[in-house]
Amino acid sequence: MPVLLGLFLMVFVFSIERFIVINKASGTGNVGNFVRKVQSLLKTGGIDTAIAECDKQKGSVANVIKAGLLKYKDVEANPGLDAEKSALAIQKEIEETTALEMPMLEKNLNVLATLVSIGTLTGLLGTVTGMIRAFSALATGGAPDSAKLANGISEALINTATGIATSTFAIVFYNILTAKIDKLTYSIDEAGFSIVQTYAANHK
């Protein structure tokens, strides 16, 4: 039971830590509204305003978009560069910044994924141990010790319940956090695509 309770506590601690980090990565405002605002500013040529919006938004999504916008501005300042190569340079900058930001978001998720299996297996181990004690009480000569029998069965059931609860919470939190990260990744991809396409459209 102490091991199972420790695992249960770990699920909550790691989940809360990930929620804080991912919410911080989203920035100060709504990510969807921020991406749409950047796209709108790109269409009207307001690169500097879009960069200022990134500074206001903060977080991983804003960092990636800002890196792309700064590269956009940099290649714009060199009109002699090949348009196709410049678009690829912007895309590469966005991809590199994303590669730096994503590991921070996904950190410790593998711990939650591992706790899904460990919780169930530890609960099963406790169940087996409890049942061994219960059968040991039955195996004694004479009348079985009802207190030991009840204690063994109780231990088995409590361990099973705690193990299942630990795994259930770990699965739920893992899926919620993964969905949040996927949403951020989609926003980054959407904004990055808009930046590259806007540059390509303006330099045909």
N, C-alpha and C positions, 0 to 999 in steps of 0.2 A: 503493500500500500504506500509506504513512503516514496518508493520509486515512481509509482503511478501518479501520485500527487505532485511530485517534482516535474514529471513530464507534462502534466496538465497545466501547471504554472508556467512552464516554458512556452507552451502553445500561446498562452495569453500575453506573456512578456514579448515574445518575438512578433506576434501579430500587432500589438499596440505600437511597437517600435517601427514596424513596416508601414503602418497607417500614417504615422507622423511623418516619416521620410517621404512617402509617396504624395501626401497632401502638400508637403513643402515643395516637392518637385513640380506640382501642378501650378504653383505660383499664387499670387494674391487674389486673382479674379478667376472667373469661369474660363476654362481652357478653350472651349468651343467658341465663345464670344471673342476671345483674344485672337484666335486663328482667323476667324472671319474678318476681324478688324484689320489684321495685317494684310490679308488678301485684298481687301478693299483699298487700303493705302497703296499697295503695290500697283494696282490697276491705274490709280491716279498719279503714280510716280512719286509718292511721298515716302521715299526710302528713309530719310532722316527721322520723319515722324514715326515710322514703323519701328525703327531702332529705339527711339525714345519710349515707345509702347512696351518694347521688350524689357527695357530697364525698369519700367513701372511694374510689369507683370512678375518678373523674377522667376526663379525655378528652372528646372531642367529643360522644359519645353521652350521657354523663352531664351535660354542660353543657346540651344541648338539653332533656333530661328535667327537669333541675333548674329551668330557666326556666319550663317548663310547670307544674311543681309549685308554684313560687313564685306564679305567676299564679293557680293554683287556690286557693292559700291566701289570696291577696289578694281574689279575688272572694267567697270564703267569708266573709271578714270584713265584707263589705257585703251583708247579706241582702236589702236593698231592691232590688238590681239584678235586672233581668229574666234568668231562667235561660237562655233561648236566646241572648241577647246575651252573657252571661257565658261560655257554652260556646264561642261563636264567638271571644271575646276570648282564651280559653285556646289555642284552635286557631291563632289568628293569631300569638300569642306563640311557639308551637312552630315554626311555619312561618318566622317571621322569624329566629329563632335558628338554625334549620337552614340558611337561606339565607346566614347569616354563616359557619357552620362548613364547609359543603360545598366552597366554592372552595379552601379550604386543603388539603382532601384530594385534590381533582382537579388541583391545580397540577402542572405539568410532565408530566402524562400526555399532553398534546398533543405534547410533544417526543418521547416514546417512539413515539407513533403516526406522527410525521413520519419518525423514524429507520427505521421499517419500509420505507418507500418509498425513502428516500435510500440506505440500505444496499444495496438491490438495484440501484438505478440507478448508484451509484458502482462497484459490482462489475462491472456491465455495461460501464461506461466503461473500466475497467481491462482487461477482457477484449478489448474492441475495440482498445485501444492495443497490447496484447500481440500480437494477431493481425496488426495492421498491421506490427509489427516482424518478425513471422515471415514474412509475405509479402514484406516488403522484402528479407529475406535470400534468399528464393527468386528475387526479381526481378533480383538482381545478375548481371552477365554471367559466364559460365563456371560452374564447379561452385558450388552453393549453399553458403553458410557454415553448416555444421551447428551450430556453437556458437551463432550468432545465432538460428538457427531454433529450436533447443531452448530458448533463453532466452526468446524471444517467446512460445512455446507455454506454457512454464512460468509466465510472468508472467500470461498469460491465465487459466490454470486456478486459480492462487493467488488472483487477484482475484475470480474467480467464487465460489470456495469461501468466502472471507472475507466477501464481500457477502451470500451466502445465509445464512451463520452469523449475521451481524449482524442481518439481518431476522428470522431465526427466533427468536433470543433476545429481540429487541424485541417480537415478537408474543406470545411465551409470557409474558414479564413483564407486558406491557400487559394481557393477559387475566386473569392472576392478580390484579393490582392492581385492575382494574375489578370483579372478582368480590368482592374484599374490601370495596371501597367500597359495592357493591350490598348486601352483607350488613349493613353498618353502617347504611345508609339504611333497609333493611327493619326493623331493630331500632328505629330512631328512630320510624319510622311506626307500628310496632306499639305501642310505649310511648305515643306521642302519642295514638293512637286510644283506648287504654285510659284515659288521663287524662280525655279529653273525654267518653267514654262513662260513666265512673264519676261524673263531675260531673252529667251529664244524668240518670242513673238516680237519683241522690240528691236531685235537685231537680225531680222531676216534679210 
